Amino acid sequence: MRVSKTKTAVTPRYSSNGGAGMDLYVDTAFEIELQPGETYQLPTGIRVEIPRNFFGAIYPQRDLHKKGLSLVDSVGVINSSDRGEIVLTVKNVFSDIVRINGQWGLRSPLAQLIIQPYRFEKIEVVDNFFDRQLPEGLEMAE
């Protein structure tokens, strides 16, 4: 996988030998104060080129909630054709301000990128796929 980044971005990296995901950080050029209850789009300064027949899935770090943040998308998908900057959409779930980067802010990874294979399936539309008996009490939606 090829990666381009800003001069201040942290290169995605595996934190351990057995880790499934590469750690993603907020671009260190930015000092950000997240107000309680608000949602923010945080820049990573990272763009990736994922090989064909693979996609990138962005998952929250295991202890993200302990930092007062929640990843809004739950899981984000990066297609092999996507070339835009990876942006983490987070919500501050604390009742206090959460700071990222800067002198007193979080400098730990907030999300992880896992590269996964997929199969491209041919779609076949058929007339009577649901030609079966439904359990009693259920009706087919029109």
Secondary structure, 3 states (H helix, E strand, C coil): CEEEECCCCCCCEECCCCCCCEEECCCCCCCEEECCCCEEEEECCEEEECCCCEEEEEEECCCHHHHCEEECCCCEEECCCCCCCCEEEEEECCCCCEEECCCCCECCCCEEEEEEECCCCCCCCCCCCCCCCCCCCCCCCC
